[in-house]
Amino acid sequence: MAERVIVKLTTMDGETVEVEKDIACKSILVKGIVDDSGTDDDIPLHSVKKAILDKIIEYCTHIHAHAPPEIEKPLRSNELSGVVS
């Protein structure tokens, strides 16, 4: 069984949140930082508040378990509600 790797994300308001690497790396921003710097140090997210990070982690956890739907391109509409559920 693979070892769970945890990353520490630090928000602009000084809060630190621990998240599994596989989930955190669903965020392209976090994945880029992890690819460049690894997971040993805290990852600073200077423009993200804790409440927003909680929502991001919730979404990343969801898409980790359930692949997001494919979006047809070109878009049929400028209204995203008409493109995704």
CNS distance restraints for C-alpha pairs under 8 A (distance, minus, plus):
assign (resid   4 and name CA) (resid  20 and name CA) 6.68 0.50 0.50
assign (resid   4 and name CA) (resid  21 and name CA) 7.71 0.50 0.50
assign (resid   5 and name CA) (resid  20 and name CA) 5.77 0.50 0.50
assign (resid   5 and name CA) (resid  21 and name CA) 5.49 0.50 0.50
assign (resid   5 and name CA) (resid  22 and name CA) 7.88 0.50 0.50
assign (resid   6 and name CA) (resid  18 and name CA) 6.27 0.50 0.50
assign (resid   6 and name CA) (resid  19 and name CA) 5.47 0.50 0.50
assign (resid   6 and name CA) (resid  20 and name CA) 4.47 0.50 0.50
assign (resid   6 and name CA) (resid  21 and name CA) 5.32 0.50 0.50
assign (resid   6 and name CA) (resid  39 and name CA) 7.57 0.50 0.50
assign (resid   7 and name CA) (resid  18 and name CA) 5.66 0.50 0.50
assign (resid   7 and name CA) (resid  19 and name CA) 5.47 0.50 0.50
assign (resid   7 and name CA) (resid  20 and name CA) 6.14 0.50 0.50
assign (resid   7 and name CA) (resid  21 and name CA) 5.57 0.50 0.50
assign (resid   7 and name CA) (resid  24 and name CA) 7.46 0.50 0.50
assign (resid   7 and name CA) (resid  39 and name CA) 5.65 0.50 0.50
assign (resid   7 and name CA) (resid  40 and name CA) 7.70 0.50 0.50
assign (resid   7 and name CA) (resid  42 and name CA) 7.00 0.50 0.50
assign (resid   7 and name CA) (resid  43 and name CA) 7.52 0.50 0.50
assign (resid   8 and name CA) (resid  16 and name CA) 6.25 0.50 0.50
assign (resid   8 and name CA) (resid  17 and name CA) 5.56 0.50 0.50
assign (resid   8 and name CA) (resid  18 and name CA) 4.54 0.50 0.50
assign (resid   8 and name CA) (resid  19 and name CA) 6.48 0.50 0.50
assign (resid   8 and name CA) (resid  39 and name CA) 7.83 0.50 0.50
assign (resid   8 and name CA) (resid  41 and name CA) 7.43 0.50 0.50
assign (resid   8 and name CA) (resid  42 and name CA) 4.84 0.50 0.50
assign (resid   8 and name CA) (resid  43 and name CA) 6.02 0.50 0.50
assign (resid   9 and name CA) (resid  16 and name CA) 5.46 0.50 0.50
assign (resid   9 and name CA) (resid  17 and name CA) 5.19 0.50 0.50
assign (resid   9 and name CA) (resid  18 and name CA) 6.36 0.50 0.50
assign (resid   9 and name CA) (resid  19 and name CA) 7.62 0.50 0.50
assign (resid   9 and name CA) (resid  42 and name CA) 5.78 0.50 0.50
assign (resid   9 and name CA) (resid  43 and name CA) 4.79 0.50 0.50
assign (resid   9 and name CA) (resid  44 and name CA) 6.02 0.50 0.50
assign (resid   9 and name CA) (resid  45 and name CA) 6.80 0.50 0.50
assign (resid  10 and name CA) (resid  14 and name CA) 6.10 0.50 0.50
assign (resid  10 and name CA) (resid  15 and name CA) 5.54 0.50 0.50
assign (resid  10 and name CA) (resid  16 and name CA) 4.32 0.50 0.50
assign (resid  10 and name CA) (resid  17 and name CA) 6.44 0.50 0.50
assign (resid  10 and name CA) (resid  42 and name CA) 6.46 0.50 0.50
assign (resid  10 and name CA) (resid  43 and name CA) 5.92 0.50 0.50
assign (resid  10 and name CA) (resid  44 and name CA) 4.78 0.50 0.50
assign (resid  10 and name CA) (resid  45 and name CA) 5.76 0.50 0.50
assign (resid  10 and name CA) (resid  46 and name CA) 7.79 0.50 0.50
assign (resid  11 and name CA) (resid  15 and name CA) 5.35 0.50 0.50
assign (resid  11 and name CA) (resid  16 and name CA) 6.44 0.50 0.50
assign (resid  11 and name CA) (resid  44 and name CA) 6.33 0.50 0.50
assign (resid  11 and name CA) (resid  45 and name CA) 5.02 0.50 0.50
assign (resid  11 and name CA) (resid  46 and name CA) 5.94 0.50 0.50
assign (resid  11 and name CA) (resid  47 and name CA) 7.34 0.50 0.50
assign (resid  11 and name CA) (resid  48 and name CA) 5.50 0.50 0.50
assign (resid  11 and name CA) (resid  49 and name CA) 5.51 0.50 0.50
assign (resid  11 and name CA) (resid  50 and name CA) 5.75 0.50 0.50
assign (resid  11 and name CA) (resid  53 and name CA) 7.54 0.50 0.50
assign (resid  12 and name CA) (resid  44 and name CA) 7.77 0.50 0.50
assign (resid  12 and name CA) (resid  45 and name CA) 6.22 0.50 0.50
assign (resid  12 and name CA) (resid  46 and name CA) 4.50 0.50 0.50
assign (resid  12 and name CA) (resid  47 and name CA) 5.74 0.50 0.50
assign (resid  12 and name CA) (resid  48 and name CA) 5.58 0.50 0.50
assign (resid  12 and name CA) (resid  49 and name CA) 5.51 0.50 0.50
assign (resid  12 and name CA) (resid  50 and name CA) 7.54 0.50 0.50
assign (resid  13 and name CA) (resid  49 and name CA) 6.03 0.50 0.50
assign (resid  13 and name CA) (resid  50 and name CA) 6.83 0.50 0.50
assign (resid  15 and name CA) (resid  50 and name CA) 6.46 0.50 0.50
assign (resid  19 and name CA) (resid  23 and name CA) 6.90 0.50 0.50
assign (resid  19 and name CA) (resid  24 and name CA) 6.15 0.50 0.50
assign (resid  19 and name CA) (resid  57 and name CA) 7.96 0.50 0.50
assign (resid  20 and name CA) (resid  24 and name CA) 6.17 0.50 0.50
assign (resid  21 and name CA) (resid  25 and name CA) 5.86 0.50 0.50
assign (resid  22 and name CA) (resid  26 and name CA) 6.89 0.50 0.50
assign (resid  22 and name CA) (resid  64 and name CA) 7.82 0.50 0.50
assign (resid  23 and name CA) (resid  57 and name CA) 7.48 0.50 0.50
assign (resid  23 and name CA) (resid  60 and name CA) 5.74 0.50 0.50
assign (resid  23 and name CA) (resid  61 and name CA) 5.72 0.50 0.50
assign (resid  23 and name CA) (resid  64 and name CA) 6.17 0.50 0.50
assign (resid  24 and name CA) (resid  30 and name CA) 6.44 0.50 0.50
assign (resid  24 and name CA) (resid  31 and name CA) 7.29 0.50 0.50
assign (resid  24 and name CA) (resid  57 and name CA) 6.97 0.50 0.50
assign (resid  24 and name CA) (resid  60 and name CA) 6.80 0.50 0.50
assign (resid  25 and name CA) (resid  29 and name CA) 7.94 0.50 0.50
assign (resid  25 and name CA) (resid  30 and name CA) 5.55 0.50 0.50
assign (resid  25 and name CA) (resid  31 and name CA) 4.37 0.50 0.50
assign (resid  25 and name CA) (resid  34 and name CA) 7.73 0.50 0.50
assign (resid  26 and name CA) (resid  30 and name CA) 7.75 0.50 0.50
assign (resid  26 and name CA) (resid  31 and name CA) 6.96 0.50 0.50
assign (resid  26 and name CA) (resid  60 and name CA) 5.70 0.50 0.50
assign (resid  26 and name CA) (resid  63 and name CA) 7.86 0.50 0.50
assign (resid  26 and name CA) (resid  64 and name CA) 7.28 0.50 0.50
assign (resid  27 and name CA) (resid  31 and name CA) 6.05 0.50 0.50
assign (resid  27 and name CA) (resid  60 and name CA) 7.06 0.50 0.50
assign (resid  28 and name CA) (resid  32 and name CA) 6.08 0.50 0.50
assign (resid  29 and name CA) (resid  33 and name CA) 6.50 0.50 0.50
assign (resid  30 and name CA) (resid  34 and name CA) 6.10 0.50 0.50
assign (resid  30 and name CA) (resid  43 and name CA) 7.76 0.50 0.50
assign (resid  31 and name CA) (resid  35 and name CA) 5.99 0.50 0.50
assign (resid  32 and name CA) (resid  36 and name CA) 6.16 0.50 0.50
assign (resid  33 and name CA) (resid  37 and name CA) 5.78 0.50 0.50
assign (resid  33 and name CA) (resid  38 and name CA) 7.23 0.50 0.50
assign (resid  33 and name CA) (resid  43 and name CA) 7.43 0.50 0.50
assign (resid  34 and name CA) (resid  38 and name CA) 4.47 0.50 0.50
assign (resid  34 and name CA) (resid  39 and name CA) 5.89 0.50 0.50
assign (resid  39 and name CA) (resid  43 and name CA) 7.87 0.50 0.50
assign (resid  48 and name CA) (resid  52 and name CA) 6.42 0.50 0.50
assign (resid  48 and name CA) (resid  53 and name CA) 6.40 0.50 0.50
assign (resid  49 and name CA) (resid  53 and name CA) 6.22 0.50 0.50
assign (resid  50 and name CA) (resid  54 and name CA) 6.17 0.50 0.50
assign (resid  51 and name CA) (resid  55 and name CA) 6.67 0.50 0.50
assign (resid  52 and name CA) (resid  56 and name CA) 6.27 0.50 0.50
assign (resid  53 and name CA) (resid  57 and name CA) 6.06 0.50 0.50
assign (resid  54 and name CA) (resid  58 and name CA) 6.15 0.50 0.50
assign (resid  55 and name CA) (resid  59 and name CA) 6.25 0.50 0.50
assign (resid  56 and name CA) (resid  60 and name CA) 6.09 0.50 0.50
assign (resid  57 and name CA) (resid  61 and name CA) 5.94 0.50 0.50
assign (resid  58 and name CA) (resid  62 and name CA) 6.28 0.50 0.50
assign (resid  59 and name CA) (resid  63 and name CA) 6.26 0.50 0.50
assign (resid  60 and name CA) (resid  64 and name CA) 5.97 0.50 0.50
assign (resid  61 and name CA) (resid  65 and name CA) 6.52 0.50 0.50
assign (resid  62 and name CA) (resid  66 and name CA) 5.91 0.50 0.50
assign (resid  63 and name CA) (resid  67 and name CA) 5.11 0.50 0.50
assign (resid  63 and name CA) (resid  68 and name CA) 5.81 0.50 0.50
assign (resid  69 and name CA) (resid  84 and name CA) 7.54 0.50 0.50
assign (resid  71 and name CA) (resid  75 and name CA) 7.89 0.50 0.50
assign (resid  71 and name CA) (resid  83 and name CA) 6.89 0.50 0.50
assign (resid  71 and name CA) (resid  84 and name CA) 7.04 0.50 0.50
assign (resid  72 and name CA) (resid  83 and name CA) 7.69 0.50 0.50
assign (resid  75 and name CA) (resid  83 and name CA) 7.14 0.50 0.50
assign (resid  76 and name CA) (resid  82 and name CA) 7.99 0.50 0.50
assign (resid  76 and name CA) (resid  83 and name CA) 7.16 0.50 0.50
assign (resid  77 and name CA) (resid  82 and name CA) 6.58 0.50 0.50
assign (resid  77 and name CA) (resid  83 and name CA) 6.99 0.50 0.50
assign (resid  79 and name CA) (resid  83 and name CA) 7.07 0.50 0.50
assign (resid  80 and name CA) (resid  84 and name CA) 6.21 0.50 0.50
assign (resid  81 and name CA) (resid  85 and name CA) 6.43 0.50 0.50
